[in-house]
Amino acid sequence: MRHDRRPTSARSLATTIHALLGLDDIAVKSFDGGRAGPTDAAATIVIRSRDALARVVQRPSELGVVRAFVAGDLDVEGDLFSVLELGFSQDVRLTASVLTHLLRAADLQSLKPITPPAEEIALRGHLHSRRRDAAAISHHYDVSNDFYELLLGPSMTYSCALFHEPTDSLEKAQARKYELICAKLGLCPGMRLLDVGCGWGGMVLHAARNHGVTAVGVTISRRQFEYASRRVAEAGLADRIEIRLEDYREIRRGPFDAISSIGMFEHVGRSQLATYFHHLFELLTPNGRLLNHGIARPGEHEQPTPVGRCRASARRVATALGASWGSRIESPLMKRYVFPDGELHEVGVVISVMQEAGFEAQHMESLRWHYSLTLRQWLSNLEDNWDEAVRLVGPGRAQVWRLYLAASALSFEHNSCSVFQVLATRSDATTPVPLRPDWTESR
């Protein structure tokens, strides 16, 4: 394709970009009225200003695309999934030639640096120190409990649900997940449960109500601590449930008959894995059980992968929005906007470290497809309540969540990551788990 060096019209801007990115079934609209692509396209990439192209040219990677998207300079109208799916089937690279054409098409006279969106974060301090971990958690969770209610629904459960059918309600699927965990842990009246990273209190509430346990839930998010404490009081369970604002490394006052860790393991860095499992081992009674539920990366890489590799693959998100630059193990979307310092671990490595700490792995189960369904329901909640979400957290953060949830759902569907439940006992346990366990629940 030949590109004219002369200044381009609004229509040729959209046409040039559409051709450069090979977006056959996706339309493009430019900031000054141009449009290219099918009239019945499922989605349209909207370039709202020259700043969108300037950000991409200055940072020809996912970071430039994400900054433009979060700042509102770039958007997608219609089905975001149809745009992101391109990242799994096309390979568009921002070569020097492509960048040159973008500069000419947008008639950019200057590449003056543009300030990143306010939602971007860069943490300071020693990686996975308690202070830095608290800051990372606060960035993601201490936003607005009202926003999380809108997103997660009444269960306020921010982890993979368990579906019998794709049409199951989120509430039913989340209750089923909690019941499965309770069954694996063998919970019964009189037992003492520890929930590490208790979120807004869903697991401890379910276990106390339905299985008669006493429970301790710990979190380092102040907003979660306040919300979970209020839920416990309103449920009349303050005599059986204690919520603590406490790092997992600070937990004392054991032992516990059962320990659950649901959806917080992504925040435990590779350098802390041994510390994490050794400490949980010390907190568990000799015949107790541990259930670790966490997202995991594929096994083909030797090094730990930051959370972004799974929930929003850098290459795939950027390719989908027209900015592929090859495989990377870090995702600026996740590192700078969603889960700073988050790391994923291959499930085999997790089990090995777990067993080195004194545990014996008894059962492992993948819930990969269940997480895709969960994420799609969260995204539907967000889009159905978009104006309220923007009011609660602002347009930039709402856009972060929109991109993050959609890209994450596709990452699970394309098996670029998974989520596993690993049930373990102490290796010195004298009471076995059921010989042929049937954890089928009746809900």
Sine and cosine of phi, psi and omega as CSV:
sin_phi,cos_phi,sin_psi,cos_psi,sin_omega,cos_omega
0.00,0.00,0.77,-0.64,-0.01,-1.00
-1.00,-0.03,0.68,-0.73,-0.01,-1.00
-0.91,-0.41,0.82,-0.57,-0.01,-1.00
-0.95,0.32,0.67,-0.74,0.02,-1.00
-0.98,0.18,-0.22,0.98,-0.03,-1.00
-0.96,0.29,0.37,-0.93,0.07,-1.00
-0.80,0.60,0.63,-0.78,-0.10,-0.99
-0.98,-0.21,0.43,-0.90,0.05,-1.00
-0.99,0.16,0.15,-0.99,0.02,-1.00
-0.87,0.49,-0.66,0.75,-0.03,-1.00
-0.92,0.40,-0.66,0.75,-0.01,-1.00
-0.94,0.35,-0.41,0.91,0.10,-0.99
-0.88,0.48,-0.79,0.61,0.02,-1.00
-0.89,0.46,-0.66,0.75,-0.02,-1.00
-0.91,0.42,-0.68,0.74,0.00,-1.00
-0.89,0.46,-0.72,0.69,-0.02,-1.00
-0.91,0.42,-0.66,0.76,0.02,-1.00
-0.87,0.49,-0.68,0.74,-0.01,-1.00
-0.95,0.32,-0.66,0.75,-0.02,-1.00
-0.87,0.50,-0.62,0.79,-0.07,-1.00
-1.00,-0.03,-0.07,1.00,0.06,-1.00
0.89,0.45,0.66,0.75,-0.10,-0.99
-1.00,-0.04,0.94,0.34,-0.12,-0.99
-0.84,0.55,-0.72,0.70,-0.12,-0.99
-0.98,-0.21,0.06,1.00,-0.01,-1.00
-0.90,-0.43,0.66,-0.75,0.00,-1.00
-1.00,-0.04,0.32,-0.95,0.06,-1.00
-0.75,-0.66,0.72,-0.70,0.12,-0.99
-0.86,-0.51,0.67,-0.74,0.02,-1.00
-0.98,-0.21,0.25,-0.97,-0.12,-0.99
-0.91,0.41,-0.31,0.95,-0.04,-1.00
-0.90,-0.43,0.49,0.87,0.19,-0.98
0.97,-0.23,-0.21,0.98,-0.02,-1.00
-0.95,0.30,0.45,-0.89,0.02,-1.00
-0.54,-0.84,0.60,-0.80,0.07,-1.00
-0.58,-0.81,0.49,-0.87,0.01,-1.00
0.94,-0.34,0.11,-0.99,-0.07,-1.00
-0.89,0.46,0.59,-0.81,0.00,-1.00
-0.94,0.33,-0.41,0.91,0.00,-1.00
-0.97,-0.25,0.46,0.89,-0.03,-1.00
-0.86,0.51,0.62,-0.78,0.03,-1.00
-0.92,0.39,-0.43,0.90,-0.02,-1.00
-0.52,-0.85,0.43,-0.90,0.02,-1.00
-0.75,-0.67,0.82,-0.57,0.14,-0.99
-0.98,0.18,0.83,-0.56,-0.09,-1.00
-0.94,-0.35,0.88,-0.47,0.07,-1.00
-0.99,-0.13,0.97,-0.22,-0.16,-0.99
-0.99,0.12,-0.34,0.94,-0.02,-1.00
-0.34,-0.94,0.24,-0.97,0.08,-1.00
-0.88,0.47,-0.42,0.91,0.01,-1.00
-0.87,0.50,-0.50,0.87,0.03,-1.00
-0.87,0.49,-0.73,0.68,0.00,-1.00
-0.95,0.31,-0.58,0.82,0.03,-1.00
-0.89,0.45,-0.67,0.74,0.02,-1.00
-0.88,0.47,-0.67,0.75,-0.03,-1.00
-0.93,0.36,-0.65,0.76,0.00,-1.00
-0.93,0.37,-0.63,0.78,0.01,-1.00
-0.93,0.36,-0.60,0.80,0.03,-1.00
-0.79,-0.61,0.98,0.18,-0.08,-1.00
-0.96,0.28,0.90,0.43,-0.03,-1.00
-0.41,-0.91,-0.11,-0.99,0.03,-1.00
-0.84,0.54,-0.57,0.82,-0.07,-1.00
-0.86,0.51,-0.70,0.71,0.03,-1.00
-0.89,0.46,-0.67,0.74,0.01,-1.00
-0.91,0.42,-0.72,0.69,-0.02,-1.00
-0.90,0.44,-0.68,0.73,0.04,-1.00
-0.86,0.52,-0.68,0.73,0.02,-1.00
-0.90,0.44,-0.65,0.76,-0.02,-1.00
-0.92,0.40,-0.72,0.69,-0.03,-1.00
-0.93,0.37,-0.61,0.79,-0.01,-1.00
-0.96,0.28,-0.21,0.98,-0.02,-1.00
1.00,0.04,0.10,0.99,0.04,-1.00
-0.98,0.22,-0.38,0.92,0.00,-1.00
-0.73,-0.68,0.63,-0.78,0.00,-1.00
-0.51,-0.86,0.17,-0.99,0.10,-0.99
-0.79,-0.62,0.84,-0.54,0.10,-1.00
-0.99,-0.14,0.65,-0.76,-0.02,-1.00
1.00,-0.03,-0.57,-0.82,-0.13,-0.99
-0.98,0.18,0.98,-0.20,0.00,-1.00
-0.88,0.48,-0.56,0.83,-0.01,-1.00
-0.87,0.49,-0.61,0.79,-0.04,-1.00
-0.92,0.40,-0.47,0.88,0.08,-1.00
-0.97,0.23,-0.73,0.68,-0.02,-1.00
-0.91,0.43,-0.52,0.85,0.01,-1.00
-0.87,0.50,-0.43,0.90,0.02,-1.00
-0.86,0.51,-0.47,0.88,-0.01,-1.00
-0.92,0.40,-0.29,0.96,0.02,-1.00
-0.99,-0.13,-0.03,1.00,-0.07,-1.00
-0.74,-0.67,-0.24,0.97,-0.03,-1.00
-0.83,-0.55,0.34,-0.94,0.01,-1.00
-0.72,-0.69,1.00,0.06,0.01,-1.00
-0.99,-0.14,0.82,-0.57,-0.04,-1.00
-0.91,-0.42,0.67,-0.74,0.05,-1.00
-1.00,0.09,0.97,0.26,0.05,-1.00
-0.96,0.29,0.15,-0.99,0.04,-1.00
-0.86,0.51,-0.62,0.79,0.00,-1.00
-0.90,0.43,-0.70,0.71,0.00,-1.00
-0.90,0.44,-0.69,0.73,0.01,-1.00
-0.88,0.47,-0.63,0.78,0.03,-1.00
-0.89,0.46,-0.69,0.72,0.03,-1.00
-0.90,0.45,-0.62,0.78,0.03,-1.00
-0.89,0.45,-0.68,0.73,0.03,-1.00
-0.87,0.50,-0.71,0.70,-0.01,-1.00
-0.92,0.39,-0.68,0.73,-0.05,-1.00
-0.89,0.45,-0.62,0.78,-0.02,-1.00
-1.00,0.06,-0.11,0.99,-0.01,-1.00
0.83,0.55,0.69,0.72,-0.02,-1.00
-0.98,0.22,0.87,-0.49,0.00,-1.00
-1.00,-0.01,-0.36,0.93,-0.06,-1.00
-0.57,-0.82,0.53,-0.85,0.09,-1.00
-0.90,-0.44,0.75,0.66,0.05,-1.00
-0.87,0.49,0.76,-0.65,-0.03,-1.00
-0.82,0.58,0.64,-0.76,-0.01,-1.00
-0.95,-0.31,0.72,-0.69,-0.01,-1.00
-0.88,0.48,0.74,-0.67,0.03,-1.00
-0.88,0.47,0.38,-0.92,0.07,-1.00
-0.86,0.51,0.47,-0.88,-0.03,-1.00
-0.89,0.45,-0.36,0.93,-0.03,-1.00
-0.97,0.25,-0.18,0.98,0.00,-1.00
-0.98,0.21,0.66,-0.75,-0.06,-1.00
-0.77,-0.64,0.57,-0.82,0.14,-0.99
-0.74,-0.67,0.94,-0.33,-0.06,-1.00
-0.98,0.21,0.47,-0.88,0.04,-1.00
-0.88,-0.48,0.30,-0.96,0.03,-1.00
0.98,-0.17,0.05,-1.00,-0.05,-1.00
-0.94,0.34,0.75,-0.66,-0.02,-1.00
-0.84,0.54,0.80,-0.60,0.02,-1.00
0.90,0.43,0.37,0.93,0.26,-0.96
-0.93,0.35,0.33,-0.95,-0.04,-1.00
-0.90,0.45,-0.63,0.77,0.00,-1.00
-0.91,0.41,-0.70,0.72,-0.02,-1.00
-0.94,0.35,-0.63,0.78,0.07,-1.00
-0.87,0.50,-0.64,0.77,0.02,-1.00
-0.90,0.44,-0.62,0.78,0.03,-1.00
-0.92,0.39,-0.64,0.77,0.02,-1.00
-0.90,0.44,-0.69,0.72,0.01,-1.00
-0.91,0.42,-0.67,0.75,-0.01,-1.00
-0.88,0.47,-0.64,0.77,0.00,-1.00
-0.84,0.54,-0.63,0.78,-0.09,-1.00
-1.00,-0.01,-0.64,0.77,-0.17,-0.99
-0.98,-0.18,-0.49,0.87,-0.07,-1.00
-1.00,0.02,0.80,0.60,-0.04,-1.00
-0.99,-0.15,-0.92,0.40,-0.01,-1.00
-0.23,-0.97,0.88,-0.47,0.06,-1.00
-0.89,0.45,-0.53,0.85,0.05,-1.00
-0.90,0.44,-0.62,0.79,0.05,-1.00
-0.90,0.44,-0.70,0.72,0.00,-1.00
-0.92,0.40,-0.54,0.84,0.09,-1.00
-0.89,0.46,-0.67,0.75,0.03,-1.00
-0.89,0.46,-0.67,0.74,-0.10,-1.00
-0.97,0.23,-0.74,0.67,-0.18,-0.98
-1.00,-0.03,-0.35,0.94,-0.06,-1.00
1.00,0.07,-0.06,-1.00,-0.12,-0.99
-0.86,0.52,-0.46,0.89,-0.03,-1.00
-0.94,0.34,-0.38,0.93,-0.07,-1.00
0.75,0.66,0.75,0.66,-0.04,-1.00
-0.91,-0.42,0.89,-0.45,-0.09,-1.00
-0.95,-0.32,0.89,0.46,0.07,-1.00
-0.37,-0.93,0.17,-0.99,-0.10,-1.00
-0.87,0.49,0.78,-0.62,0.07,-1.00
-1.00,0.08,0.08,-1.00,-0.04,-1.00
-0.83,-0.56,0.90,-0.44,-0.11,-0.99
-0.96,-0.29,0.62,-0.78,0.26,-0.96
-1.00,-0.02,-0.62,0.79,0.04,-1.00
-0.73,-0.69,0.52,-0.85,0.03,-1.00
-0.86,0.52,-0.39,0.92,-0.03,-1.00
-1.00,0.07,-0.04,1.00,0.03,-1.00
-0.84,0.55,0.57,-0.82,0.08,-1.00
-0.94,0.35,0.44,-0.90,0.01,-1.00
-0.88,0.47,-0.63,0.77,0.00,-1.00
-0.88,0.48,-0.72,0.70,-0.02,-1.00
-0.91,0.42,-0.67,0.74,-0.03,-1.00
-0.92,0.38,-0.58,0.81,0.04,-1.00
-0.94,0.35,-0.66,0.75,0.06,-1.00
-0.88,0.48,-0.62,0.78,0.02,-1.00
-0.90,0.43,-0.64,0.77,0.05,-1.00
-0.88,0.48,-0.73,0.68,0.01,-1.00
-0.88,0.48,-0.64,0.76,-0.02,-1.00
-0.92,0.40,-0.61,0.79,0.07,-1.00
-0.88,0.48,-0.69,0.72,0.00,-1.00
-0.91,0.42,-0.67,0.74,0.04,-1.00
-0.87,0.50,-0.66,0.75,0.01,-1.00
-0.91,0.42,-0.69,0.73,0.00,-1.00
-0.90,0.44,-0.58,0.82,0.01,-1.00
-0.99,0.16,-0.16,0.99,0.01,-1.00
0.91,0.42,0.60,0.80,-0.07,-1.00
-0.92,0.38,0.64,-0.77,0.06,-1.00
-0.47,-0.88,0.27,-0.96,-0.08,-1.00
-0.81,0.58,0.66,-0.75,0.04,-1.00
1.00,-0.07,-0.24,0.97,0.01,-1.00
-0.97,0.23,0.35,-0.94,0.02,-1.00
-0.91,-0.42,0.84,-0.54,-0.07,-1.00
-0.94,-0.35,0.65,-0.76,0.18,-0.98
-0.92,-0.39,0.80,-0.60,0.09,-1.00
-0.92,-0.38,0.93,-0.35,-0.06,-1.00
-1.00,0.03,0.85,-0.53,-0.12,-0.99
0.96,0.28,0.88,0.47,-0.21,-0.98
-0.98,0.22,-0.07,1.00,0.01,-1.00
0.86,0.51,-0.76,-0.65,-0.03,-1.00
-1.00,-0.10,0.29,0.96,0.17,-0.98
1.00,-0.08,0.15,0.99,-0.10,-1.00
-0.87,0.50,-0.71,0.70,-0.06,-1.00
-0.92,0.39,-0.74,0.67,-0.06,-1.00
-0.92,0.40,-0.58,0.82,0.05,-1.00
-0.91,0.42,-0.72,0.70,-0.01,-1.00
-0.89,0.46,-0.71,0.70,-0.06,-1.00
-0.92,0.38,-0.64,0.77,0.00,-1.00
-0.93,0.36,-0.67,0.74,-0.03,-1.00
-0.93,0.37,-0.68,0.73,-0.19,-0.98
-0.98,-0.18,-0.27,0.96,-0.08,-1.00
-0.75,-0.67,0.07,1.00,0.15,-0.99
0.93,0.37,0.39,0.92,-0.01,-1.00
-1.00,0.05,0.29,-0.96,0.30,-0.95
-0.99,-0.13,0.50,-0.87,-0.17,-0.99
-0.57,-0.82,0.50,-0.87,0.14,-0.99
-0.84,-0.54,0.78,-0.62,0.08,-1.00
-0.89,-0.46,0.72,-0.69,0.00,-1.00
-0.85,-0.52,0.60,-0.80,0.07,-1.00
-0.50,-0.87,0.40,-0.92,0.11,-0.99
-0.94,-0.34,0.19,0.98,0.12,-0.99
-1.00,-0.08,0.87,-0.50,-0.02,-1.00
-0.90,0.43,-0.63,0.78,0.01,-1.00
-0.90,0.44,-0.66,0.75,0.05,-1.00
-0.91,0.41,-0.68,0.73,0.01,-1.00
-0.84,0.54,-0.73,0.68,-0.01,-1.00
-0.90,0.43,-0.68,0.73,-0.04,-1.00
-0.93,0.36,-0.73,0.69,-0.02,-1.00
-0.90,0.43,-0.64,0.77,0.02,-1.00
-0.88,0.47,-0.65,0.76,0.02,-1.00
-0.92,0.40,-0.65,0.76,0.03,-1.00
-0.88,0.47,-0.67,0.75,0.01,-1.00
-0.89,0.46,-0.71,0.71,0.00,-1.00
-0.90,0.44,-0.69,0.72,-0.01,-1.00
-0.91,0.42,-0.47,0.88,0.03,-1.00
-0.99,0.14,-0.07,1.00,-0.02,-1.00
0.94,0.35,0.50,0.87,-0.08,-1.00
-0.89,-0.46,0.32,0.95,-0.04,-1.00
-0.90,0.43,-0.37,0.93,0.03,-1.00
-0.99,0.17,-0.18,0.98,-0.04,-1.00
-0.86,-0.52,-0.23,0.97,-0.02,-1.00
-0.79,-0.62,0.75,-0.66,0.09,-1.00
-0.88,-0.48,0.78,-0.62,0.08,-1.00
-0.96,-0.28,0.77,-0.63,-0.04,-1.00
-0.86,-0.50,0.63,-0.78,0.17,-0.99
-1.00,0.00,1.00,-0.07,-0.25,-0.97
-0.39,-0.92,0.70,-0.71,0.10,-0.99
-0.95,0.33,0.55,-0.83,-0.04,-1.00
-0.87,0.49,-0.45,0.89,0.00,-1.00
-0.96,0.28,-0.21,0.98,-0.03,-1.00
-0.98,-0.20,-0.04,1.00,-0.09,-1.00
-0.92,0.40,0.77,-0.63,0.07,-1.00
-0.74,-0.67,-0.32,-0.95,0.06,-1.00
0.86,0.51,0.66,0.75,0.16,-0.99
-0.99,0.11,-0.21,-0.98,0.00,1.00
-1.00,0.04,0.13,-0.99,0.04,-1.00
-0.85,-0.53,0.54,-0.84,0.01,-1.00
-0.98,0.18,-0.36,0.93,-0.01,-1.00
-0.43,-0.90,0.56,-0.83,0.04,-1.00
-0.75,-0.66,0.77,-0.64,0.12,-0.99
-0.89,-0.45,0.61,-0.80,0.10,-1.00
-0.69,-0.72,0.96,-0.29,-0.19,-0.98
-0.86,-0.51,0.96,-0.29,0.11,-0.99
0.96,0.28,0.30,0.95,0.12,-0.99
-0.93,-0.37,-0.19,0.98,-0.10,-0.99
-0.89,0.46,-0.42,0.91,0.02,-1.00
-0.88,0.47,-0.36,0.93,-0.01,-1.00
-1.00,-0.02,-0.08,1.00,0.02,-1.00
-1.00,0.02,0.92,-0.38,-0.05,-1.00
-0.95,0.32,0.29,-0.96,0.01,-1.00
-0.84,0.55,-0.60,0.80,-0.02,-1.00
-0.93,0.36,-0.27,0.96,-0.07,-1.00
-0.95,-0.31,0.00,1.00,-0.07,-1.00
-0.85,0.53,-0.74,0.68,-0.02,-1.00
-0.90,0.44,-0.68,0.73,0.04,-1.00
-0.86,0.51,-0.70,0.71,-0.02,-1.00
-0.85,0.53,-0.80,0.60,-0.07,-1.00
-0.96,0.28,-0.58,0.81,0.06,-1.00
-0.88,0.48,-0.67,0.74,-0.03,-1.00
-0.93,0.37,-0.65,0.76,0.03,-1.00
-0.91,0.41,-0.58,0.82,0.06,-1.00
-0.86,0.51,-0.70,0.71,-0.02,-1.00
-0.92,0.40,-0.44,0.90,-0.05,-1.00
-1.00,0.06,-0.19,0.98,-0.12,-0.99
-0.99,-0.13,0.66,-0.76,0.09,-1.00
-0.90,0.43,0.37,-0.93,-0.06,-1.00
-0.81,0.59,-0.58,0.81,-0.02,-1.00
-0.96,-0.27,0.32,0.95,0.00,-1.00
-0.99,0.17,0.13,-0.99,-0.01,-1.00
-0.80,-0.60,0.53,-0.85,0.07,-1.00
-0.88,-0.47,0.73,-0.68,0.10,-0.99
-0.87,-0.49,0.92,-0.39,0.02,-1.00
-0.96,-0.29,0.89,-0.45,-0.05,-1.00
-0.91,-0.42,0.92,-0.40,-0.06,-1.00
-0.41,-0.91,0.40,-0.92,0.06,-1.00
-0.96,0.28,0.61,-0.79,-0.02,-1.00
-0.75,-0.66,0.45,-0.90,0.05,-1.00
-1.00,-0.02,0.25,-0.97,0.09,-1.00
-0.90,0.44,0.25,-0.97,-0.12,-0.99
-1.00,-0.08,0.12,0.99,-0.11,-0.99
-0.99,0.11,-0.14,0.99,-0.01,-1.00
-0.94,-0.33,0.60,-0.80,-0.05,-1.00
-1.00,0.10,-0.48,0.88,-0.10,-1.00
-1.00,-0.06,0.47,-0.88,0.07,-1.00
-0.87,0.49,0.58,-0.82,-0.09,-1.00
-0.92,-0.39,0.80,-0.60,0.07,-1.00
-0.83,0.55,0.43,-0.91,-0.08,-1.00
-0.76,0.64,-0.56,0.83,-0.06,-1.00
-0.87,0.49,-0.42,0.91,0.01,-1.00
-0.84,0.54,-0.59,0.81,-0.05,-1.00
-1.00,-0.06,-0.87,0.49,-0.22,-0.98
-0.94,0.34,-0.42,0.91,0.06,-1.00
-0.40,-0.92,0.98,0.20,-0.07,-1.00
-0.77,0.64,0.82,-0.57,-0.07,-1.00
-0.83,0.56,-0.75,0.66,-0.05,-1.00
-0.89,0.45,-0.66,0.75,-0.10,-1.00
-0.96,0.27,-0.67,0.74,0.05,-1.00
-0.88,0.48,-0.73,0.68,-0.07,-1.00
-0.93,0.37,-0.65,0.76,0.05,-1.00
-0.86,0.51,-0.69,0.72,-0.04,-1.00
-0.87,0.49,-0.52,0.85,0.01,-1.00
-0.99,-0.17,0.21,0.98,0.12,-0.99
1.00,-0.02,0.46,0.89,-0.04,-1.00
-0.59,-0.81,0.89,0.45,0.02,-1.00
-1.00,0.09,0.64,-0.77,0.02,-1.00
-0.65,-0.76,0.36,0.93,0.05,-1.00
0.99,-0.12,0.19,-0.98,-0.09,-1.00
-0.93,0.38,0.67,-0.74,0.11,-0.99
-0.63,-0.78,0.41,-0.91,0.00,-1.00
-0.99,-0.14,-0.05,1.00,0.06,-1.00
-0.91,-0.42,0.55,-0.83,0.06,-1.00
-0.87,-0.50,0.91,-0.41,0.05,-1.00
-0.86,0.52,-0.55,0.83,0.05,-1.00
-0.84,0.54,-0.76,0.65,-0.06,-1.00
-0.97,0.24,-0.67,0.74,-0.09,-1.00
-0.93,0.36,-0.61,0.80,-0.12,-0.99
-0.98,-0.22,-0.28,0.96,-0.11,-0.99
-0.82,-0.58,-0.49,0.87,-0.16,-0.99
-0.91,-0.41,-0.95,0.32,-0.08,-1.00
-0.86,-0.51,0.97,0.26,0.05,-1.00
-0.86,0.51,0.72,-0.70,0.03,-1.00
0.96,0.29,0.06,1.00,0.03,-1.00
-0.93,0.36,0.60,-0.80,0.03,-1.00
-0.68,-0.73,0.60,-0.80,0.08,-1.00
-0.95,-0.31,0.46,-0.89,-0.05,-1.00
-0.76,-0.65,0.59,-0.81,0.05,-1.00
-0.93,0.38,0.67,-0.74,-0.17,-0.99
-0.89,0.47,-0.53,0.85,0.05,-1.00
-0.91,0.42,-0.63,0.78,0.07,-1.00
-0.90,0.44,-0.67,0.74,0.01,-1.00
-0.85,0.52,-0.73,0.68,-0.01,-1.00
-0.90,0.43,-0.63,0.77,0.02,-1.00
-0.89,0.45,-0.72,0.69,0.01,-1.00
-0.91,0.42,-0.62,0.78,0.04,-1.00
-0.86,0.51,-0.72,0.70,-0.04,-1.00
-0.96,0.29,-0.52,0.86,0.09,-1.00
-0.91,0.42,-0.44,0.90,0.01,-1.00
-0.99,0.14,-0.06,1.00,0.05,-1.00
0.92,-0.40,0.01,1.00,0.03,-1.00
-1.00,0.02,0.32,-0.95,0.18,-0.98
-0.86,-0.51,0.88,-0.47,0.02,-1.00
-0.94,0.35,0.79,-0.61,-0.05,-1.00
-0.96,-0.29,-0.46,0.89,-0.09,-1.00
-0.30,-0.95,0.64,-0.77,0.06,-1.00
-0.73,-0.68,0.66,-0.75,-0.04,-1.00
-0.62,-0.79,0.73,-0.69,0.07,-1.00
-1.00,-0.04,0.68,-0.74,0.06,-1.00
-0.84,-0.55,0.55,0.84,-0.13,-0.99
-0.83,0.56,-0.77,0.63,-0.05,-1.00
-0.92,0.38,-0.48,0.88,0.02,-1.00
-0.92,0.40,-0.55,0.84,-0.01,-1.00
-0.95,0.30,-0.56,0.83,0.07,-1.00
-0.87,0.49,-0.70,0.71,0.03,-1.00
-0.90,0.44,-0.62,0.78,0.02,-1.00
-0.89,0.46,-0.75,0.66,-0.03,-1.00
-0.89,0.47,-0.63,0.77,0.02,-1.00
-0.91,0.42,-0.58,0.81,0.04,-1.00
-0.94,0.33,-0.62,0.79,0.07,-1.00
-0.88,0.47,-0.69,0.72,0.01,-1.00
-0.89,0.45,-0.64,0.77,0.05,-1.00
-0.88,0.48,-0.67,0.74,0.06,-1.00
-0.86,0.51,-0.67,0.74,-0.01,-1.00
-0.90,0.43,-0.75,0.66,-0.06,-1.00
-0.94,0.35,-0.54,0.84,0.03,-1.00
-0.94,0.35,-0.36,0.93,-0.03,-1.00
-0.83,-0.56,0.60,0.80,-0.16,-0.99
-0.86,0.52,-0.74,0.67,-0.05,-1.00
-0.87,0.49,-0.64,0.77,0.02,-1.00
-0.93,0.36,-0.62,0.79,0.04,-1.00
-0.88,0.47,-0.69,0.72,0.03,-1.00
-0.89,0.46,-0.63,0.78,0.03,-1.00
-0.90,0.44,-0.61,0.79,-0.08,-1.00
-0.98,0.20,-0.64,0.76,-0.12,-0.99
-0.82,-0.57,-0.06,1.00,-0.01,-1.00
1.00,-0.02,0.38,-0.92,-0.06,-1.00
-0.91,0.42,-0.57,0.82,-0.03,-1.00
-0.91,0.41,-0.75,0.67,0.00,-1.00
-0.93,0.37,-0.58,0.81,0.06,-1.00
-0.88,0.48,-0.64,0.77,0.04,-1.00
-0.93,0.38,-0.60,0.80,0.08,-1.00
-0.83,0.56,-0.75,0.66,-0.03,-1.00
-0.92,0.40,-0.61,0.80,0.01,-1.00
-0.88,0.47,-0.74,0.68,0.00,-1.00
-0.93,0.37,-0.69,0.73,-0.03,-1.00
-0.88,0.48,-0.73,0.69,-0.04,-1.00
-0.92,0.39,-0.68,0.73,-0.02,-1.00
-0.92,0.40,-0.74,0.68,0.00,-1.00
-0.90,0.44,-0.58,0.81,0.01,-1.00
-0.91,0.42,-0.70,0.71,0.01,-1.00
-0.84,0.54,-0.69,0.72,0.01,-1.00
-0.93,0.37,-0.55,0.83,0.03,-1.00
-0.88,0.47,-0.65,0.76,0.06,-1.00
-0.93,0.36,-0.65,0.76,-0.03,-1.00
-0.91,0.41,-0.53,0.85,-0.01,-1.00
-1.00,-0.08,0.16,0.99,0.09,-1.00
0.87,0.50,0.57,0.82,0.16,-0.99
-1.00,0.07,-0.07,1.00,0.15,-0.99
-0.27,-0.96,0.15,-0.99,0.00,-1.00
-0.53,-0.85,-0.03,-1.00,0.09,-1.00
-0.67,-0.74,0.69,-0.72,-0.11,-0.99
-0.78,-0.63,0.56,-0.83,0.25,-0.97
-0.96,-0.28,0.83,-0.56,0.05,-1.00
-0.89,-0.45,0.87,-0.49,0.06,-1.00
-0.99,-0.13,0.74,-0.67,-0.03,-1.00
-0.64,-0.76,0.42,-0.91,0.15,-0.99
-0.85,-0.52,0.25,-0.97,0.16,-0.99
-0.91,0.41,0.59,-0.81,-0.05,-1.00
-0.93,0.38,-0.27,0.96,0.03,-1.00
-0.99,-0.14,0.26,0.97,-0.01,-1.00
-0.90,0.43,0.60,-0.80,0.04,-1.00
-0.95,-0.31,-0.20,0.98,0.06,-1.00
-0.97,-0.26,0.89,-0.45,-0.06,-1.00
-0.97,0.23,0.37,-0.93,0.21,-0.98
-0.95,0.32,0.25,-0.97,0.03,-1.00
-0.77,0.63,0.64,-0.77,-0.08,-1.00
-0.88,0.48,-0.68,0.74,0.10,-1.00
-0.76,-0.65,0.99,0.15,-0.15,-0.99
-0.90,0.44,0.66,-0.75,0.11,-0.99
-0.83,-0.55,0.98,-0.19,-0.06,-1.00
-0.99,-0.12,0.37,0.93,0.03,-1.00
-0.89,0.46,0.78,-0.63,0.01,-1.00
-0.97,-0.24,0.28,-0.96,-0.13,-0.99
-0.99,-0.17,-0.04,1.00,-0.08,-1.00
-0.94,0.33,0.00,0.00,0.00,0.00
